[in-house]
């Protein structure tokens, strides 16, 4: 299809009038991939690096043949019927749509138009100097967004010069010596690891330019059109933080960053300091934050490291009939480094877990209660004696250790009788615990309450 700067009908009512042409491409069919290609769409902004853009598109199609790619370009100062061959090949690639914008519309403005054009549930943001590899696991990001409704945006990591780097971090502001100006810093993450569908991730406030986000998130928090070539990334995540958007990063999806560009391209990049000044004025900071990326091992090693960490310190469920010293044991385990999360002071019971057990079990509420707990956690609730089997689907991503705390039944029955309970009730609860323990599909241990000291020694070995 010939290239021309002329107004064309827009693909959706949301498309902006500044978008001059949309060239859809529906040529041919591609083999299926592991994730639903209708669920996500890749967006990429291009400017005078057509060789890199072609390399990017080819790498996407190699690993995700059915992926849909939406390209925004603002390279041309005037209309021309003579196009670089790289553009023609990109435009003819199945699944690619090309949007031509006026010259130097800018990075932020073009991305915002791309978000409005796409109708996919998830949007994958990329730069034209990225390259997809075997480690670019979009399915990992989909798993996180599908499974965790609290997550709005999931970032990955990048590899430059053969080294994988993680740019995730948390914002910290403090006063400077200049009146009305703050110092902005990016600190290493302190958030606990979570896991959904086998994918590890953790809360962040800043990730790299490679991320997957819910479309409505990017509509709610657009890039600032004032930023054309620099500053837009930090500005975007500061705005996201201000608006309460939940950002996470996963080390299990990686993309290669292989920058290059002609002299013609670089002259436009030299305007970056102007936009950095705009950024500093907008946010009232004295300078851009110094931020170093943390090196990451290769994908197998990253996963092995996380799996090993989980193995050394598993999440723990405390099971037991009431009045069996389960509260004491739970606090002893917490003293060894496990997290009590939202546990109350009196019984060391998770308030969220207890609410699920008390209010009629609901699997979605159970999952949410667990997701809010900092890992590795230890959770105790005597109501597990009747509800534990219902929790198995919610526990599956964590594979927790079940610690059944038992105590001399005669002593337990005596305690229950003082509270008006029958011996038969104690026998029933004990039998339920036995059934739960026998059916438990993951690691488990039975410990006598009289030997709590031995239990503490066992958990110390796990730490």
TORKOL-4160 file (C-alpha; in steps of 0.2 Angstrom, whole numbers, padded with zeros to 4 digits, m for minus):
463
<pt num="1" X="0000" Y="0000" Z="0000"/>
<pt num="2" X="0008" Y="0017" Z="m0005"/>
<pt num="3" X="0013" Y="0029" Z="0009"/>
<pt num="4" X="0005" Y="0046" Z="0008"/>
<pt num="5" X="0002" Y="0060" Z="0020"/>
<pt num="6" X="m0017" Y="0061" Z="0019"/>
<pt num="7" X="m0031" Y="0060" Z="0031"/>
<pt num="8" X="m0038" Y="0043" Z="0032"/>
<pt num="9" X="m0054" Y="0036" Z="0041"/>
<pt num="10" X="m0049" Y="0032" Z="0059"/>
<pt num="11" X="m0050" Y="0014" Z="0065"/>
<pt num="12" X="m0059" Y="0019" Z="0081"/>
<pt num="13" X="m0069" Y="0034" Z="0088"/>
<pt num="14" X="m0055" Y="0037" Z="0100"/>
<pt num="15" X="m0041" Y="0039" Z="0087"/>
<pt num="16" X="m0034" Y="0057" Z="0087"/>
<pt num="17" X="m0036" Y="0068" Z="0071"/>
<pt num="18" X="m0017" Y="0071" Z="0072"/>
<pt num="19" X="m0015" Y="0053" Z="0066"/>
<pt num="20" X="m0013" Y="0055" Z="0048"/>
<pt num="21" X="m0014" Y="0037" Z="0041"/>
<pt num="22" X="m0018" Y="0020" Z="0048"/>
<pt num="23" X="m0012" Y="0006" Z="0038"/>
<pt num="24" X="m0019" Y="m0011" Z="0044"/>
<pt num="25" X="m0011" Y="m0027" Z="0039"/>
<pt num="26" X="m0021" Y="m0043" Z="0039"/>
<pt num="27" X="m0010" Y="m0053" Z="0027"/>
<pt num="28" X="m0010" Y="m0072" Z="0029"/>
<pt num="29" X="m0011" Y="m0082" Z="0045"/>
<pt num="30" X="0001" Y="m0086" Z="0058"/>
<pt num="31" X="0003" Y="m0102" Z="0069"/>
<pt num="32" X="m0004" Y="m0101" Z="0086"/>
<pt num="33" X="0007" Y="m0096" Z="0101"/>
<pt num="34" X="0006" Y="m0100" Z="0120"/>
<pt num="35" X="m0004" Y="m0085" Z="0124"/>
<pt num="36" X="m0020" Y="m0078" Z="0117"/>
<pt num="37" X="m0014" Y="m0064" Z="0104"/>
<pt num="38" X="m0031" Y="m0056" Z="0105"/>
<pt num="39" X="m0027" Y="m0052" Z="0124"/>
<pt num="40" X="m0012" Y="m0040" Z="0121"/>
<pt num="41" X="m0005" Y="m0028" Z="0108"/>
<pt num="42" X="0013" Y="m0022" Z="0107"/>
<pt num="43" X="0015" Y="m0003" Z="0104"/>
<pt num="44" X="0031" Y="0004" Z="0098"/>
<pt num="45" X="0036" Y="0022" Z="0093"/>
<pt num="46" X="0048" Y="0024" Z="0079"/>
<pt num="47" X="0059" Y="0039" Z="0073"/>
<pt num="48" X="0072" Y="0038" Z="0060"/>
<pt num="49" X="0079" Y="0021" Z="0065"/>
<pt num="50" X="0070" Y="0010" Z="0052"/>
<pt num="51" X="0083" Y="m0003" Z="0052"/>
<pt num="52" X="0081" Y="m0005" Z="0071"/>
<pt num="53" X="0062" Y="m0005" Z="0069"/>
<pt num="54" X="0063" Y="m0019" Z="0056"/>
<pt num="55" X="0075" Y="m0029" Z="0067"/>
<pt num="56" X="0062" Y="m0027" Z="0082"/>
<pt num="57" X="0047" Y="m0032" Z="0072"/>
<pt num="58" X="0056" Y="m0048" Z="0065"/>
<pt num="59" X="0062" Y="m0053" Z="0083"/>
<pt num="60" X="0044" Y="m0051" Z="0089"/>
<pt num="61" X="0037" Y="m0062" Z="0075"/>
<pt num="62" X="0050" Y="m0075" Z="0077"/>
<pt num="63" X="0045" Y="m0078" Z="0095"/>
<pt num="64" X="0026" Y="m0073" Z="0094"/>
<pt num="65" X="0021" Y="m0076" Z="0076"/>
<pt num="66" X="0003" Y="m0070" Z="0079"/>
<pt num="67" X="0007" Y="m0055" Z="0090"/>
<pt num="68" X="m0001" Y="m0038" Z="0084"/>
<pt num="69" X="0010" Y="m0023" Z="0083"/>
<pt num="70" X="0005" Y="m0005" Z="0082"/>
<pt num="71" X="0019" Y="0006" Z="0076"/>
<pt num="72" X="0019" Y="0025" Z="0077"/>
<pt num="73" X="0031" Y="0035" Z="0067"/>
<pt num="74" X="0034" Y="0054" Z="0065"/>
<pt num="75" X="0050" Y="0054" Z="0055"/>
<pt num="76" X="0045" Y="0063" Z="0039"/>
<pt num="77" X="0045" Y="0082" Z="0037"/>
<pt num="78" X="0035" Y="0081" Z="0021"/>
<pt num="79" X="0025" Y="0068" Z="0011"/>
<pt num="80" X="0035" Y="0056" Z="0000"/>
<pt num="81" X="0030" Y="0041" Z="m0011"/>
<pt num="82" X="0048" Y="0035" Z="m0010"/>
<pt num="83" X="0050" Y="0025" Z="0006"/>
<pt num="84" X="0065" Y="0016" Z="0014"/>
<pt num="85" X="0064" Y="m0003" Z="0010"/>
<pt num="86" X="0064" Y="m0006" Z="0029"/>
<pt num="87" X="0047" Y="0003" Z="0031"/>
<pt num="88" X="0039" Y="m0006" Z="0017"/>
<pt num="89" X="0044" Y="m0023" Z="0024"/>
<pt num="90" X="0037" Y="m0018" Z="0041"/>
<pt num="91" X="0021" Y="m0012" Z="0034"/>
<pt num="92" X="0019" Y="m0028" Z="0024"/>
<pt num="93" X="0022" Y="m0039" Z="0040"/>
<pt num="94" X="0006" Y="m0049" Z="0045"/>
<pt num="95" X="m0001" Y="m0042" Z="0061"/>
<pt num="96" X="0007" Y="m0025" Z="0060"/>
<pt num="97" X="m0002" Y="m0008" Z="0059"/>
<pt num="98" X="0007" Y="0008" Z="0054"/>
<pt num="99" X="0002" Y="0025" Z="0060"/>
<pt num="100" X="0010" Y="0040" Z="0052"/>
<pt num="101" X="0010" Y="0056" Z="0062"/>
<pt num="102" X="0016" Y="0074" Z="0059"/>
<pt num="103" X="0035" Y="0077" Z="0060"/>
<pt num="104" X="0042" Y="0077" Z="0077"/>
<pt num="105" X="0025" Y="0074" Z="0086"/>
<pt num="106" X="0035" Y="0067" Z="0100"/>
<pt num="107" X="0037" Y="0051" Z="0110"/>
<pt num="108" X="0024" Y="0054" Z="0123"/>
<pt num="109" X="0010" Y="0060" Z="0112"/>
<pt num="110" X="0013" Y="0046" Z="0099"/>
<pt num="111" X="0012" Y="0033" Z="0113"/>
<pt num="112" X="m0004" Y="0041" Z="0120"/>
<pt num="113" X="m0012" Y="0039" Z="0102"/>
<pt num="114" X="m0007" Y="0021" Z="0101"/>
<pt num="115" X="m0015" Y="0017" Z="0118"/>
<pt num="116" X="m0031" Y="0025" Z="0111"/>
<pt num="117" X="m0031" Y="0016" Z="0095"/>
<pt num="118" X="m0028" Y="m0001" Z="0102"/>
<pt num="119" X="m0043" Y="m0011" Z="0109"/>
<pt num="120" X="m0033" Y="m0025" Z="0118"/>
<pt num="121" X="m0035" Y="m0029" Z="0136"/>
<pt num="122" X="m0016" Y="m0027" Z="0139"/>
<pt num="123" X="m0003" Y="m0016" Z="0131"/>
<pt num="124" X="0015" Y="m0020" Z="0129"/>
<pt num="125" X="0026" Y="m0005" Z="0128"/>
<pt num="126" X="0042" Y="m0006" Z="0119"/>
<pt num="127" X="0056" Y="0004" Z="0111"/>
<pt num="128" X="0062" Y="0002" Z="0093"/>
<pt num="129" X="0079" Y="m0003" Z="0098"/>
<pt num="130" X="0073" Y="m0018" Z="0108"/>
<pt num="131" X="0075" Y="m0036" Z="0102"/>
<pt num="132" X="0064" Y="m0051" Z="0108"/>
<pt num="133" X="0073" Y="m0066" Z="0113"/>
<pt num="134" X="0069" Y="m0083" Z="0121"/>
<pt num="135" X="0068" Y="m0075" Z="0138"/>
<pt num="136" X="0055" Y="m0062" Z="0132"/>
<pt num="137" X="0041" Y="m0071" Z="0141"/>
<pt num="138" X="0025" Y="m0061" Z="0138"/>
<pt num="139" X="0016" Y="m0075" Z="0145"/>
<pt num="140" X="0024" Y="m0072" Z="0162"/>
<pt num="141" X="0017" Y="m0054" Z="0162"/>
<pt num="142" X="0000" Y="m0060" Z="0157"/>
<pt num="143" X="0000" Y="m0073" Z="0171"/>
<pt num="144" X="0003" Y="m0059" Z="0184"/>
<pt num="145" X="m0010" Y="m0047" Z="0177"/>
<pt num="146" X="m0023" Y="m0061" Z="0175"/>
<pt num="147" X="m0020" Y="m0068" Z="0192"/>
<pt num="148" X="m0018" Y="m0053" Z="0203"/>
<pt num="149" X="m0032" Y="m0040" Z="0201"/>
<pt num="150" X="m0022" Y="m0027" Z="0211"/>
<pt num="151" X="m0008" Y="m0026" Z="0198"/>
<pt num="152" X="m0010" Y="m0012" Z="0185"/>
<pt num="153" X="0007" Y="m0013" Z="0176"/>
<pt num="154" X="0021" Y="m0027" Z="0176"/>
<pt num="155" X="0038" Y="m0023" Z="0170"/>
<pt num="156" X="0052" Y="m0034" Z="0165"/>
<pt num="157" X="0071" Y="m0032" Z="0164"/>
<pt num="158" X="0083" Y="m0028" Z="0150"/>
<pt num="159" X="0100" Y="m0035" Z="0144"/>
<pt num="160" X="0113" Y="m0023" Z="0137"/>
<pt num="161" X="0130" Y="m0029" Z="0131"/>
<pt num="162" X="0126" Y="m0046" Z="0137"/>
<pt num="163" X="0122" Y="m0041" Z="0155"/>
<pt num="164" X="0104" Y="m0042" Z="0162"/>
<pt num="165" X="0099" Y="m0028" Z="0172"/>
<pt num="166" X="0085" Y="m0024" Z="0184"/>
<pt num="167" X="0080" Y="m0005" Z="0185"/>
<pt num="168" X="0065" Y="m0008" Z="0197"/>
<pt num="169" X="0065" Y="0004" Z="0212"/>
<pt num="170" X="0055" Y="0014" Z="0225"/>
<pt num="171" X="0054" Y="0033" Z="0225"/>
<pt num="172" X="0060" Y="0043" Z="0240"/>
<pt num="173" X="0059" Y="0062" Z="0241"/>
<pt num="174" X="0068" Y="0074" Z="0254"/>
<pt num="175" X="0071" Y="0092" Z="0256"/>
<pt num="176" X="0086" Y="0100" Z="0248"/>
<pt num="177" X="0096" Y="0116" Z="0252"/>
<pt num="178" X="0087" Y="0125" Z="0238"/>
<pt num="179" X="0071" Y="0133" Z="0244"/>
<pt num="180" X="0056" Y="0125" Z="0236"/>
<pt num="181" X="0066" Y="0110" Z="0228"/>
<pt num="182" X="0067" Y="0092" Z="0234"/>
<pt num="183" X="0080" Y="0079" Z="0231"/>
<pt num="184" X="0072" Y="0064" Z="0222"/>
<pt num="185" X="0080" Y="0047" Z="0224"/>
<pt num="186" X="0077" Y="0029" Z="0218"/>
<pt num="187" X="0080" Y="0016" Z="0231"/>
<pt num="188" X="0082" Y="m0003" Z="0229"/>
<pt num="189" X="0066" Y="m0013" Z="0232"/>
<pt num="190" X="0061" Y="m0018" Z="0249"/>
<pt num="191" X="0045" Y="m0027" Z="0245"/>
<pt num="192" X="0042" Y="m0046" Z="0247"/>
<pt num="193" X="0041" Y="m0058" Z="0233"/>
<pt num="194" X="0025" Y="m0064" Z="0227"/>
<pt num="195" X="0021" Y="m0079" Z="0216"/>
<pt num="196" X="0006" Y="m0082" Z="0204"/>
<pt num="197" X="0005" Y="m0097" Z="0192"/>
<pt num="198" X="0023" Y="m0100" Z="0195"/>
<pt num="199" X="0029" Y="m0082" Z="0191"/>
<pt num="200" X="0039" Y="m0072" Z="0204"/>
<pt num="201" X="0036" Y="m0054" Z="0205"/>
<pt num="202" X="0037" Y="m0040" Z="0218"/>
<pt num="203" X="0030" Y="m0022" Z="0221"/>
<pt num="204" X="0039" Y="m0008" Z="0213"/>
<pt num="205" X="0037" Y="0010" Z="0209"/>
<pt num="206" X="0048" Y="0012" Z="0194"/>
<pt num="207" X="0052" Y="m0001" Z="0180"/>
<pt num="208" X="0061" Y="0000" Z="0163"/>
<pt num="209" X="0052" Y="0005" Z="0147"/>
<pt num="210" X="0048" Y="m0013" Z="0144"/>
<pt num="211" X="0032" Y="m0017" Z="0152"/>
<pt num="212" X="0014" Y="m0024" Z="0150"/>
<pt num="213" X="0000" Y="m0014" Z="0157"/>
<pt num="214" X="m0019" Y="m0014" Z="0158"/>
<pt num="215" X="m0025" Y="m0003" Z="0144"/>
<pt num="216" X="m0037" Y="0007" Z="0156"/>
<pt num="217" X="m0022" Y="0010" Z="0167"/>
<pt num="218" X="m0013" Y="0019" Z="0152"/>
<pt num="219" X="m0029" Y="0029" Z="0148"/>
<pt num="220" X="m0030" Y="0034" Z="0166"/>
<pt num="221" X="m0011" Y="0039" Z="0167"/>
<pt num="222" X="m0006" Y="0045" Z="0150"/>
<pt num="223" X="0012" Y="0051" Z="0146"/>
<pt num="224" X="0014" Y="0070" Z="0146"/>
<pt num="225" X="0013" Y="0076" Z="0128"/>
<pt num="226" X="0026" Y="0090" Z="0133"/>
<pt num="227" X="0040" Y="0077" Z="0133"/>
<pt num="228" X="0046" Y="0073" Z="0115"/>
<pt num="229" X="0062" Y="0063" Z="0117"/>
<pt num="230" X="0068" Y="0062" Z="0136"/>
<pt num="231" X="0061" Y="0063" Z="0153"/>
<pt num="232" X="0044" Y="0055" Z="0148"/>
<pt num="233" X="0048" Y="0039" Z="0157"/>
<pt num="234" X="0052" Y="0045" Z="0174"/>
<pt num="235" X="0038" Y="0058" Z="0173"/>
<pt num="236" X="0026" Y="0044" Z="0168"/>
<pt num="237" X="0030" Y="0033" Z="0183"/>
<pt num="238" X="0030" Y="0048" Z="0195"/>
<pt num="239" X="0013" Y="0051" Z="0189"/>
<pt num="240" X="0008" Y="0033" Z="0191"/>
<pt num="241" X="0014" Y="0033" Z="0209"/>
<pt num="242" X="0005" Y="0049" Z="0213"/>
<pt num="243" X="m0011" Y="0041" Z="0206"/>
<pt num="244" X="m0010" Y="0025" Z="0216"/>
<pt num="245" X="m0006" Y="0014" Z="0201"/>
<pt num="246" X="0000" Y="m0003" Z="0207"/>
<pt num="247" X="0017" Y="m0007" Z="0198"/>
<pt num="248" X="0027" Y="m0023" Z="0199"/>
<pt num="249" X="0042" Y="m0031" Z="0191"/>
<pt num="250" X="0046" Y="m0049" Z="0187"/>
<pt num="251" X="0063" Y="m0055" Z="0183"/>
<pt num="252" X="0056" Y="m0069" Z="0173"/>
<pt num="253" X="0053" Y="m0058" Z="0157"/>
<pt num="254" X="0068" Y="m0050" Z="0149"/>
<pt num="255" X="0071" Y="m0040" Z="0133"/>
<pt num="256" X="0087" Y="m0036" Z="0124"/>
<pt num="257" X="0091" Y="m0017" Z="0122"/>
<pt num="258" X="0103" Y="m0014" Z="0107"/>
<pt num="259" X="0104" Y="0005" Z="0104"/>
<pt num="260" X="0111" Y="0013" Z="0089"/>
<pt num="261" X="0106" Y="0027" Z="0077"/>
<pt num="262" X="0113" Y="0038" Z="0063"/>
<pt num="263" X="0120" Y="0055" Z="0065"/>
<pt num="264" X="0103" Y="0062" Z="0058"/>
<pt num="265" X="0094" Y="0053" Z="0073"/>
<pt num="266" X="0107" Y="0058" Z="0086"/>
<pt num="267" X="0105" Y="0076" Z="0083"/>
<pt num="268" X="0087" Y="0075" Z="0088"/>
<pt num="269" X="0092" Y="0066" Z="0104"/>
<pt num="270" X="0103" Y="0080" Z="0109"/>
<pt num="271" X="0088" Y="0090" Z="0114"/>
<pt num="272" X="0086" Y="0078" Z="0129"/>
<pt num="273" X="0093" Y="0091" Z="0142"/>
<pt num="274" X="0079" Y="0103" Z="0138"/>
<pt num="275" X="0066" Y="0090" Z="0143"/>
<pt num="276" X="0075" Y="0085" Z="0158"/>
<pt num="277" X="0074" Y="0103" Z="0164"/>
<pt num="278" X="0056" Y="0102" Z="0160"/>
<pt num="279" X="0055" Y="0087" Z="0171"/>
<pt num="280" X="0064" Y="0095" Z="0186"/>
<pt num="281" X="0053" Y="0110" Z="0185"/>
<pt num="282" X="0037" Y="0100" Z="0184"/>
<pt num="283" X="0041" Y="0090" Z="0199"/>
<pt num="284" X="0051" Y="0103" Z="0210"/>
<pt num="285" X="0067" Y="0093" Z="0211"/>
<pt num="286" X="0085" Y="0099" Z="0210"/>
<pt num="287" X="0091" Y="0085" Z="0198"/>
<pt num="288" X="0087" Y="0069" Z="0190"/>
<pt num="289" X="0088" Y="0055" Z="0203"/>
<pt num="290" X="0104" Y="0045" Z="0202"/>
<pt num="291" X="0099" Y="0027" Z="0199"/>
<pt num="292" X="0110" Y="0011" Z="0196"/>
<pt num="293" X="0103" Y="m0005" Z="0189"/>
<pt num="294" X="0106" Y="m0021" Z="0198"/>
<pt num="295" X="0114" Y="m0035" Z="0188"/>
<pt num="296" X="0103" Y="m0050" Z="0186"/>
<pt num="297" X="0109" Y="m0068" Z="0182"/>
<pt num="298" X="0102" Y="m0077" Z="0167"/>
<pt num="299" X="0084" Y="m0083" Z="0167"/>
<pt num="300" X="0087" Y="m0101" Z="0173"/>
<pt num="301" X="0098" Y="m0095" Z="0187"/>
<pt num="302" X="0086" Y="m0081" Z="0192"/>
<pt num="303" X="0072" Y="m0094" Z="0194"/>
<pt num="304" X="0083" Y="m0106" Z="0203"/>
<pt num="305" X="0088" Y="m0093" Z="0215"/>
<pt num="306" X="0071" Y="m0088" Z="0219"/>
<pt num="307" X="0065" Y="m0106" Z="0220"/>
<pt num="308" X="0080" Y="m0110" Z="0232"/>
<pt num="309" X="0075" Y="m0095" Z="0242"/>
<pt num="310" X="0057" Y="m0102" Z="0244"/>
<pt num="311" X="0064" Y="m0119" Z="0248"/>
<pt num="312" X="0075" Y="m0112" Z="0262"/>
<pt num="313" X="0061" Y="m0102" Z="0270"/>
<pt num="314" X="0043" Y="m0109" Z="0265"/>
<pt num="315" X="0027" Y="m0101" Z="0270"/>
<pt num="316" X="0019" Y="m0110" Z="0285"/>
<pt num="317" X="0002" Y="m0115" Z="0289"/>
<pt num="318" X="m0001" Y="m0119" Z="0308"/>
<pt num="319" X="m0015" Y="m0132" Z="0310"/>
<pt num="320" X="m0022" Y="m0138" Z="0327"/>
<pt num="321" X="m0036" Y="m0139" Z="0339"/>
<pt num="322" X="m0039" Y="m0124" Z="0350"/>
<pt num="323" X="m0029" Y="m0123" Z="0366"/>
<pt num="324" X="m0015" Y="m0133" Z="0359"/>
<pt num="325" X="m0001" Y="m0119" Z="0361"/>
<pt num="326" X="m0003" Y="m0114" Z="0342"/>
<pt num="327" X="m0002" Y="m0096" Z="0346"/>
<pt num="328" X="0015" Y="m0099" Z="0356"/>
<pt num="329" X="0022" Y="m0109" Z="0342"/>
<pt num="330" X="0017" Y="m0096" Z="0329"/>
<pt num="331" X="0025" Y="m0082" Z="0338"/>
<pt num="332" X="0041" Y="m0093" Z="0340"/>
<pt num="333" X="0042" Y="m0095" Z="0321"/>
<pt num="334" X="0039" Y="m0077" Z="0318"/>
<pt num="335" X="0054" Y="m0073" Z="0330"/>
<pt num="336" X="0065" Y="m0084" Z="0318"/>
<pt num="337" X="0061" Y="m0072" Z="0303"/>
<pt num="338" X="0044" Y="m0077" Z="0297"/>
<pt num="339" X="0031" Y="m0063" Z="0294"/>
<pt num="340" X="0015" Y="m0062" Z="0304"/>
<pt num="341" X="0007" Y="m0050" Z="0292"/>
<pt num="342" X="m0010" Y="m0044" Z="0299"/>
<pt num="343" X="m0010" Y="m0055" Z="0314"/>
<pt num="344" X="m0018" Y="m0049" Z="0329"/>
<pt num="345" X="m0009" Y="m0046" Z="0346"/>
<pt num="346" X="m0019" Y="m0058" Z="0356"/>
<pt num="347" X="m0020" Y="m0074" Z="0346"/>
<pt num="348" X="m0007" Y="m0071" Z="0333"/>
<pt num="349" X="m0020" Y="m0075" Z="0320"/>
<pt num="350" X="m0021" Y="m0067" Z="0303"/>
<pt num="351" X="m0036" Y="m0055" Z="0303"/>
<pt num="352" X="m0039" Y="m0057" Z="0284"/>
<pt num="353" X="m0038" Y="m0076" Z="0285"/>
<pt num="354" X="m0049" Y="m0077" Z="0300"/>
<pt num="355" X="m0062" Y="m0066" Z="0291"/>
<pt num="356" X="m0063" Y="m0078" Z="0277"/>
<pt num="357" X="m0065" Y="m0093" Z="0289"/>
<pt num="358" X="m0078" Y="m0084" Z="0299"/>
<pt num="359" X="m0089" Y="m0076" Z="0285"/>
<pt num="360" X="m0092" Y="m0091" Z="0274"/>
<pt num="361" X="m0078" Y="m0097" Z="0264"/>
<pt num="362" X="m0075" Y="m0088" Z="0247"/>
<pt num="363" X="m0060" Y="m0093" Z="0236"/>
<pt num="364" X="m0058" Y="m0076" Z="0229"/>
<pt num="365" X="m0057" Y="m0068" Z="0246"/>
<pt num="366" X="m0045" Y="m0082" Z="0252"/>
<pt num="367" X="m0033" Y="m0078" Z="0237"/>
<pt num="368" X="m0034" Y="m0059" Z="0241"/>
<pt num="369" X="m0031" Y="m0062" Z="0260"/>
<pt num="370" X="m0015" Y="m0072" Z="0255"/>
<pt num="371" X="m0009" Y="m0060" Z="0242"/>
<pt num="372" X="m0008" Y="m0046" Z="0255"/>
<pt num="373" X="0003" Y="m0056" Z="0267"/>
<pt num="374" X="0022" Y="m0052" Z="0266"/>
<pt num="375" X="0032" Y="m0068" Z="0262"/>
<pt num="376" X="0038" Y="m0079" Z="0270"/>
<pt num="377" X="0023" Y="m0079" Z="0281"/>
<pt num="378" X="0016" Y="m0090" Z="0295"/>
<pt num="379" X="m0003" Y="m0091" Z="0297"/>
<pt num="380" X="m0012" Y="m0098" Z="0311"/>
<pt num="381" X="m0031" Y="m0100" Z="0313"/>
<pt num="382" X="m0039" Y="m0114" Z="0323"/>
<pt num="383" X="m0054" Y="m0113" Z="0311"/>
<pt num="384" X="m0043" Y="m0122" Z="0298"/>
<pt num="385" X="m0048" Y="m0138" Z="0308"/>
<pt num="386" X="m0064" Y="m0137" Z="0298"/>
<pt num="387" X="m0060" Y="m0126" Z="0283"/>
<pt num="388" X="m0042" Y="m0131" Z="0277"/>
<pt num="389" X="m0047" Y="m0142" Z="0262"/>
<pt num="390" X="m0057" Y="m0127" Z="0255"/>
<pt num="391" X="m0040" Y="m0117" Z="0255"/>
<pt num="392" X="m0030" Y="m0129" Z="0244"/>
<pt num="393" X="m0033" Y="m0120" Z="0227"/>
<pt num="394" X="m0028" Y="m0103" Z="0236"/>
<pt num="395" X="m0012" Y="m0111" Z="0244"/>
<pt num="396" X="m0007" Y="m0119" Z="0227"/>
<pt num="397" X="0004" Y="m0105" Z="0221"/>
<pt num="398" X="0014" Y="m0105" Z="0238"/>
<pt num="399" X="0015" Y="m0124" Z="0242"/>
<pt num="400" X="0016" Y="m0120" Z="0261"/>
<pt num="401" X="0022" Y="m0131" Z="0274"/>
<pt num="402" X="0009" Y="m0138" Z="0285"/>
<pt num="403" X="0013" Y="m0139" Z="0304"/>
<pt num="404" X="0001" Y="m0149" Z="0314"/>
<pt num="405" X="0003" Y="m0144" Z="0332"/>
<pt num="406" X="m0004" Y="m0158" Z="0344"/>
<pt num="407" X="m0007" Y="m0158" Z="0363"/>
<pt num="408" X="m0012" Y="m0171" Z="0375"/>
<pt num="409" X="m0031" Y="m0173" Z="0372"/>
<pt num="410" X="m0035" Y="m0175" Z="0390"/>
<pt num="411" X="m0028" Y="m0158" Z="0394"/>
<pt num="412" X="m0036" Y="m0150" Z="0378"/>
<pt num="413" X="m0053" Y="m0157" Z="0383"/>
<pt num="414" X="m0052" Y="m0151" Z="0401"/>
<pt num="415" X="m0048" Y="m0133" Z="0394"/>
<pt num="416" X="m0063" Y="m0135" Z="0382"/>
<pt num="417" X="m0075" Y="m0141" Z="0396"/>
<pt num="418" X="m0071" Y="m0125" Z="0406"/>
<pt num="419" X="m0078" Y="m0116" Z="0391"/>
<pt num="420" X="m0094" Y="m0126" Z="0390"/>
<pt num="421" X="m0088" Y="m0137" Z="0375"/>
<pt num="422" X="m0090" Y="m0156" Z="0375"/>
<pt num="423" X="m0077" Y="m0170" Z="0374"/>
<pt num="424" X="m0085" Y="m0175" Z="0358"/>
<pt num="425" X="m0082" Y="m0158" Z="0350"/>
<pt num="426" X="m0063" Y="m0160" Z="0353"/>
<pt num="427" X="m0063" Y="m0178" Z="0346"/>
<pt num="428" X="m0072" Y="m0171" Z="0330"/>
<pt num="429" X="m0059" Y="m0157" Z="0328"/>
<pt num="430" X="m0044" Y="m0168" Z="0331"/>
<pt num="431" X="m0051" Y="m0181" Z="0318"/>
<pt num="432" X="m0053" Y="m0166" Z="0305"/>
<pt num="433" X="m0035" Y="m0161" Z="0308"/>
<pt num="434" X="m0030" Y="m0179" Z="0305"/>
<pt num="435" X="m0039" Y="m0179" Z="0289"/>
<pt num="436" X="m0032" Y="m0163" Z="0283"/>
<pt num="437" X="m0015" Y="m0168" Z="0288"/>
<pt num="438" X="m0016" Y="m0185" Z="0279"/>
<pt num="439" X="m0022" Y="m0176" Z="0263"/>
<pt num="440" X="m0010" Y="m0162" Z="0263"/>
<pt num="441" X="m0001" Y="m0162" Z="0246"/>
<pt num="442" X="0015" Y="m0152" Z="0251"/>
<pt num="443" X="0028" Y="m0153" Z="0264"/>
<pt num="444" X="0021" Y="m0156" Z="0282"/>
<pt num="445" X="0027" Y="m0159" Z="0300"/>
<pt num="446" X="0018" Y="m0165" Z="0315"/>
<pt num="447" X="0024" Y="m0158" Z="0332"/>
<pt num="448" X="0018" Y="m0160" Z="0350"/>
<pt num="449" X="0014" Y="m0144" Z="0359"/>
<pt num="450" X="0024" Y="m0151" Z="0373"/>
<pt num="451" X="0040" Y="m0151" Z="0362"/>
<pt num="452" X="0038" Y="m0133" Z="0356"/>
<pt num="453" X="0056" Y="m0131" Z="0359"/>
<pt num="454" X="0060" Y="m0145" Z="0347"/>
<pt num="455" X="0048" Y="m0137" Z="0334"/>
<pt num="456" X="0058" Y="m0120" Z="0335"/>
<pt num="457" X="0074" Y="m0130" Z="0332"/>
<pt num="458" X="0066" Y="m0138" Z="0317"/>
<pt num="459" X="0061" Y="m0121" Z="0310"/>
<pt num="460" X="0078" Y="m0113" Z="0314"/>
<pt num="461" X="0085" Y="m0126" Z="0302"/>
<pt num="462" X="0073" Y="m0121" Z="0288"/>
<pt num="463" X="0079" Y="m0103" Z="0290"/>
